[in-house]
Amino acid sequence: MNHLNQRDITQTAVSKVVLAYSGGLDTSAIIPWLLENYNCEVIAFVADVGQGDEELVGIENKALESGASSCYVVDLKDKFVNELIAPAMQAGCIYEEQYLLGTALARPVIAEAQVQLALEVGADAVCHGCTGKGNDQVRFESTFAALAPQLTVIAPWREWSMRSRQELLNYLAERNIKTSASATKIYSRDANLWHISHEGGELEDPWEQPTDGVWTLSNSPQQAPDQQEVLELEFSQGVLTHLNGQALKQTEALVMLNKIGAEHGVGRIDIVENRLVGMKSRGCYETPGGTIWYQGLRALEELVHDRPCQRLRHDLGQRLSDVLYDGQWFTPVREALVAAVSALATKLTGTVRIALYKGNVTVIGRKSPLSLYSEAFATFEEDEVYQQSDAEGFIRLFSLASRIRALKQGGMA
């Protein structure tokens, strides 16, 4: 059966392609499809961004049995955390006020490593399994364009005639290719060290409450312990360095925060977001460690930044969130935003104490050698440093425009 559309008859000749391979249903079908329709060598590229052993164990053999000539598994966890997650947290990146960008943050790291492998093995094409409805196709292909525009990009979901999960299952069955996917696995999930996302099933109706089958990483608040747990996070110039007094790499700290936060039901959200391609989508996300990390840095900046710096950081974070969501990491605007964020982050040194209880993350203490908070000035008790009478002149000048306007217009009748 020909699984190409008519418009693809004049497709570009390809001899070797590097496929971003996950071992899921889509990419399992893509390998034989590429062999049949492009008559090319297929090299599977697997990015280890912390999705876990369940997805990675045996994945090389699986790719080879599907027809790949070789399979490369590349450990990108530290790069993911240090080069993407850490600056995003310093910036306070959060898309549409809730989403900590778990999928979007991983894509630049994955696509960059895919391009590097393609150039190393002499491939003339790269391939991804993103659908034509989603954001990820833009994220992957924008990276390809920025780093290696000479490579041909193959996007099977925009070329083949298959349109459903069942058609993909039938396609694999016809070729005796094994897959762990089934028609009963109704959710589409994306997991990495930062989060796990869930789409599909009952979530396609925004009125329907997610069932227990949706959540896979964290306890519900009802299942969480009845006692709060208190954590101490220590930062140095915006870098997470210690957890409960223990010196850790940021990747190690995130693994621990994920485990602790998941136990306490932290980091669950259910949102309807605006995709870059124009449609709305409903998804559920679990980001337990990231939620704690985010709140810790925000509490620290309350101490060390004055109002103009806090406002600037917020504006930079919103801009960078859109850049990340839209897959524009490898652009001059991203470089400029991160540079500005890094300058502000030099003040983010200190310790934050956080209480976790049944899904809630509550900051209960913060301290910093760079703190701008002064008890001597802020106290409600008697002080020797602030003359309250000075406020009168400040208020007169601050409200001067209003006073002039009222005089010109005659004030209230």
Sequence and secondary structure as in RCSB ss.txt:
>XXXX:A:sequence
MNHLNQRDITQTAVSKVVLAYSGGLDTSAIIPWLLENYNCEVIAFVADVGQGDEELVGIENKALESGASSCYVVD
LKDKFVNELIAPAMQAGCIYEEQYLLGTALARPVIAEAQVQLALEVGADAVCHGCTGKGNDQVRFESTFAALAPQ
LTVIAPWREWSMRSRQELLNYLAERNIKTSASATKIYSRDANLWHISHEGGELEDPWEQPTDGVWTLSNSPQQAP
DQQEVLELEFSQGVLTHLNGQALKQTEALVMLNKIGAEHGVGRIDIVENRLVGMKSRGCYETPGGTIWYQGLRAL
EELVHDRPCQRLRHDLGQRLSDVLYDGQWFTPVREALVAAVSALATKLTGTVRIALYKGNVTVIGRKSPLSLYSE
AFATFEEDEVYQQSDAEGFIRLFSLASRIRALKQGGMA
>XXXX:A:secstr
   B GGGTT    SEEEEE  SSHHHHHHHHHHHHHH  EEEEEEEESS  HHHHTTHHHHHHHHT SEEEEEE
 HHHIIIIIIHHHHHHT  BTTTB  HHHHHHHHHHHHHHHHHHHHT SEEE    TTSSHHHHHHHHHHHH TT
SEEE GGGTBS  SHHHHHHHHHHTT   S  TT  EEEEE SS EEEEEGGGGSTTS   TTT  SS  TTTS 
SS EEEEEEEETTEEEEETTEE  HHHHHHHHHHHHHHTT SEEEEEEE TTS EEEEEEE HHHHHHHHHHHHH
HHHH  HHHHHHHHHHHHHHHHHHHTT  SSHHHHHHHHHHHHHHTT  EEEEEEEETTEEEEEEEE TT    H
HHH SS  SS  TTHHHHHHHHHTHHHHHHHHHHT   
